[in-house]
Amino acid sequence: MATPVVRFQLKNAAPSDHAHWGVLFGERIALLDQHHATTGDFVRQGMDQARTRRASDATLALADVTLLSPVTTNQQFICQGINYESHVRESGMDPAKIPFNTIFTKSPMCITGPYHDVVRPRHVRLLDYEIELGLVMKVDLTQERQVAADKLHEVLAGVTIVNDVSARDVQLPQAQFYKGKSYRTFGPVGPYLLLLEPQEWLRLPALRMTLSVNGSVRQNDLCGSMIHAPHQTLSEMSGVHDLAAGDLIATGTPSGCAAKAPGKLPMFVARHLLSDETKWKMFIRSGLKNPLYLQPNDVMELRIHTDDGRIDLGTQRNRVVAA
């Protein structure tokens, strides 16, 4: 049975007090004995104890704590782009013409809690959302390794919800994936790190991702719609980049984002007849009329779970505020 691990601070604690780790049982938390400064420390030293906790150990009320991201800001934040055919198409591209796995990074300084505010910088006008399944590393991968689909439990500790918040008017005109997606608070993670048992990893394709804004559903798809599955991505990444226990990999988003490509004719005109400066001015002007982009006081709610409820990553909820 999956184990929901939370990282939190007591509501009456001083700001300098360290965060705690525990296992969630309904509305109560079973505290872990040791202090783990980072997610990597927890994965290496605390996972076994977390799995031994029982409901009878849960003595701390959830209402008395502030949940933090279960992934700490020292960890790497790796992302997959255009990893769902539906999102590739809404971005104006043909999946058949993109046979490669698109990898980029977000600054871990953008990581924030599952219920904390997302701050829209003053210069950002086209703020977008992306629900993604987050994978958290269990071991260090420092050499090439072929990871089998049925052996994910050997290299991954658990899963969590990620919102890849994006400033489209920075990301796209400037071709700055890193900058446009890395402003502080642009990476809500949680509410918990769900430690899966070996057989539960086989059910990743059945996980349903749902994102709503102000109660209106914008994104709804199954993780089984990924183009490049987790075992394929881990195998490829191990050949080019070291990964450490506790690092986070966000696996891409399905369709339903605010940003969408125009029709074929406008795309042709933009690519062949307009200067880059004119093209992006038109993109931003058009985007300002798009009601799907996030505005201050909008509330995003994200959930990932199997339809039968046996695997549930919880619900993430963040409000947008102006800087």
C-alpha positions in Angstrom: 0.0 0.0 0.0 1.3 3.4 -1.0 2.7 5.7 1.8 1.9 9.4 1.7 4.9 11.3 3.2 4.6 15.0 4.1 7.1 17.7 4.9 5.8 20.5 7.1 6.4 23.1 9.7 4.3 23.6 12.9 2.1 26.6 12.6 3.4 28.0 15.9 7.0 27.4 15.0 9.6 30.1 14.6 10.6 30.8 11.0 14.1 29.5 11.8 12.8 26.1 13.0 13.6 23.2 10.7 11.0 21.3 8.8 9.6 17.9 9.9 8.7 14.8 8.0 5.8 12.5 8.7 3.3 10.0 7.3 -0.3 11.2 6.6 -3.2 9.2 7.9 -6.4 11.0 7.0 -6.3 14.3 9.0 -3.4 13.3 11.3 0.3 12.9 10.9 2.7 10.2 12.3 5.9 12.1 13.0 9.3 10.6 11.9 12.0 10.4 14.6 14.9 11.8 12.6 15.5 15.2 11.1 16.1 15.1 7.3 17.4 18.4 5.9 16.8 17.5 2.3 14.6 15.2 0.2 17.7 13.2 -0.6 18.4 12.7 3.1 14.9 11.5 3.7 15.0 9.1 0.7 18.4 7.6 1.8 17.7 7.5 5.6 13.9 7.9 6.3 11.9 5.8 3.8 12.2 2.6 5.7 10.9 4.2 8.9 8.1 5.9 7.0 6.8 2.6 5.8 6.6 1.3 9.4 4.4 4.1 10.6 0.8 3.1 11.4 -2.4 5.1 12.0 -2.0 4.6 15.8 1.2 6.6 15.6 -0.5 9.6 14.1 -0.8 12.1 16.9 -0.3 15.4 15.2 -3.3 17.2 13.6 -2.9 18.2 10.0 -4.7 21.5 10.9 -1.8 22.4 13.1 0.9 22.3 10.4 1.8 24.1 7.2 2.6 21.7 4.4 5.8 22.4 2.5 7.0 20.9 -0.8 8.2 17.4 -0.3 11.1 18.2 -2.7 13.7 20.6 -1.2 15.3 23.3 -3.2 18.8 21.7 -3.2 17.5 19.0 -5.5 17.7 19.1 -9.3 14.4 19.9 -11.1 14.5 18.2 -14.5 11.5 18.5 -17.0 10.2 16.8 -20.1 8.6 19.0 -22.7 6.0 18.2 -25.3 5.6 14.7 -23.9 1.9 14.3 -24.7 0.6 14.2 -28.3 -2.4 16.4 -27.4 -0.1 19.1 -26.1 2.2 18.8 -29.1 -0.7 19.4 -31.4 -2.1 22.3 -29.4 1.4 23.9 -29.6 1.1 23.7 -33.4 3.5 20.8 -34.1 3.2 17.3 -35.5 4.1 14.6 -33.0 5.4 12.4 -35.9 8.0 15.0 -36.7 9.4 15.2 -33.1 10.9 11.7 -32.5 13.2 12.8 -29.7 12.7 13.4 -25.9 12.8 17.1 -25.1 14.6 17.7 -21.8 15.1 21.0 -19.9 15.5 22.3 -16.4 13.7 24.6 -14.0 15.5 26.4 -11.2 14.9 24.5 -8.0 14.5 28.0 -6.4 11.0 28.1 -8.1 9.8 25.2 -5.9 7.0 26.2 -3.5 4.5 24.5 -1.3 1.2 22.8 -2.4 -1.0 25.5 -0.9 1.3 28.5 -1.2 0.6 31.5 -3.4 2.0 31.7 -7.0 3.4 35.2 -7.5 3.0 36.7 -11.0 6.0 39.0 -11.6 5.1 42.6 -12.6 6.4 42.2 -16.1 4.6 38.9 -16.8 1.2 39.1 -18.6 0.7 35.7 -20.0 0.9 33.3 -17.0 0.1 29.7 -17.8 -0.3 26.4 -15.9 0.8 22.8 -16.6 -0.1 19.8 -14.5 2.6 17.1 -14.5 3.4 13.8 -12.7 6.6 14.3 -10.7 9.0 11.4 -10.2 11.4 11.5 -7.3 14.7 9.6 -7.5 15.5 6.8 -5.0 19.1 6.2 -5.9 22.0 8.1 -7.5 22.4 7.4 -11.2 26.0 8.3 -12.1 26.5 6.0 -15.1 24.4 4.8 -18.0 21.7 2.3 -17.0 18.9 0.7 -18.9 15.8 0.9 -16.7 13.1 -1.7 -17.4 9.4 -0.7 -17.3 8.8 -3.2 -14.5 11.9 -2.1 -12.4 11.0 1.5 -11.7 10.9 0.7 -8.0 14.7 0.1 -8.1 15.4 3.7 -9.1 12.4 5.8 -8.0 11.2 6.5 -4.5 7.8 7.9 -5.3 5.6 10.3 -7.2 4.1 13.8 -6.5 2.1 16.5 -8.2 4.0 19.3 -10.1 2.6 22.5 -11.6 5.0 23.8 -14.2 3.9 27.4 -14.1 5.1 29.3 -17.1 5.5 32.9 -18.2 4.7 32.4 -21.9 5.6 36.0 -22.8 9.1 35.3 -21.6 9.5 31.6 -22.5 8.3 31.8 -26.1 9.5 35.1 -27.5 12.9 34.8 -25.8 13.2 31.0 -26.3 14.0 30.9 -22.6 12.5 27.7 -21.2 14.7 28.0 -18.1 13.9 31.7 -17.3 10.3 31.7 -18.4 9.5 28.7 -16.1 11.8 29.5 -13.2 10.6 32.6 -11.4 10.2 32.1 -7.7 7.0 30.2 -6.8 6.6 28.9 -10.4 7.0 25.3 -9.2 4.3 24.1 -6.7 5.0 20.6 -5.6 3.0 18.2 -3.4 1.0 18.0 -1.2 3.0 14.8 -0.5 5.5 12.4 -1.8 3.7 9.1 -2.4 6.0 6.2 -1.8 4.8 3.4 -4.1 5.2 -0.4 -3.6 6.8 -2.3 -6.5 3.6 -3.5 -8.0 2.0 0.0 -7.8 4.6 1.4 -10.2 3.0 -0.7 -12.9 -0.2 1.4 -12.6 1.4 4.8 -13.5 -0.4 4.8 -16.9 -3.7 4.6 -15.1 -3.1 7.8 -13.1 -5.5 10.6 -14.1 -4.3 14.2 -14.1 -6.9 16.9 -13.6 -6.3 20.7 -13.4 -9.0 23.2 -12.8 -9.0 27.0 -12.6 -11.7 28.6 -10.4 -13.6 25.3 -10.5 -13.5 24.9 -14.3 -11.6 21.9 -15.6 -8.9 22.8 -18.1 -6.7 19.6 -18.3 -7.8 16.0 -17.9 -5.8 13.1 -19.2 -4.1 9.8 -18.2 -0.4 9.4 -17.6 -0.5 6.5 -20.1 -0.7 9.1 -22.8 2.9 10.0 -22.4 5.0 9.7 -25.5 8.2 8.9 -23.6 7.5 6.7 -20.6 9.4 7.1 -17.3 11.7 4.1 -17.8 12.7 5.4 -21.3 13.5 8.9 -19.9 15.5 7.6 -17.0 17.5 5.3 -19.3 18.3 8.2 -21.7 19.0 10.7 -18.9 21.5 8.3 -17.2 23.6 8.4 -20.3 24.1 12.2 -20.3 23.5 13.5 -16.8 24.0 12.5 -13.2 20.9 12.2 -11.1 20.8 12.0 -7.3 18.4 10.6 -4.7 15.7 13.1 -4.1 15.9 14.8 -7.5 12.7 15.7 -9.3 11.7 14.8 -12.8 8.5 16.4 -14.2 7.1 14.3 -17.0 5.2 16.7 -19.2 1.7 18.0 -19.5 -1.3 17.2 -21.7 -3.5 19.6 -23.7 -5.6 22.3 -22.1 -3.0 25.0 -21.4 -3.9 28.6 -22.0 -1.2 28.9 -24.7 -2.3 27.5 -28.0 -0.9 27.8 -31.5 -3.0 29.8 -34.1 -4.4 28.1 -37.2 -2.3 26.8 -40.1 -2.6 29.9 -42.2 -1.6 32.4 -39.4 1.3 30.0 -38.5 2.5 30.0 -42.1 2.3 33.8 -42.3 4.1 34.2 -39.0 6.9 31.9 -40.0 7.5 33.0 -43.5 6.3 36.6 -43.9 6.8 38.3 -40.5 9.9 39.4 -38.6 10.4 37.7 -35.3 9.8 41.0 -33.5 6.4 41.5 -35.3 5.4 37.9 -34.8 5.9 38.0 -31.1 4.2 41.3 -30.7 1.2 39.8 -32.3 1.4 36.7 -30.1 1.4 38.8 -26.9 -1.4 41.1 -28.2 -3.5 38.1 -29.0 -2.7 36.5 -25.7 -3.9 39.5 -23.8 -7.4 38.8 -25.2 -7.2 35.1 -24.1 -9.3 34.6 -20.9 -7.6 31.3 -20.1 -4.3 33.0 -19.0 -4.1 33.2 -15.2 -5.0 36.4 -13.4 -4.5 37.5 -9.8 -6.9 35.8 -7.4 -7.4 32.8 -9.8 -7.2 29.5 -7.9 -5.6 26.4 -9.5 -6.5 23.0 -8.2 -4.6 19.9 -9.3 -5.3 16.3 -8.6 -3.6 13.0 -9.7 -5.2 9.6 -8.9 -6.3 6.4 -10.4 -10.0 6.3 -11.2 -10.6 3.6 -8.6 -8.9 5.7 -5.9 -6.4 3.1 -4.9 -3.5 5.4 -5.7 -4.1 9.0 -4.9 -1.5 11.8 -4.8 -3.8 14.3 -3.1 -4.9 17.7 -4.2 -2.7 20.7 -4.8 -4.3 24.2 -4.5 -2.6 27.5 -5.3 -3.8 31.1 -5.6 -2.3 33.5 -8.1 -1.2 36.9 -6.6 0.3 39.9 -8.2 3.9 40.9 -7.3 
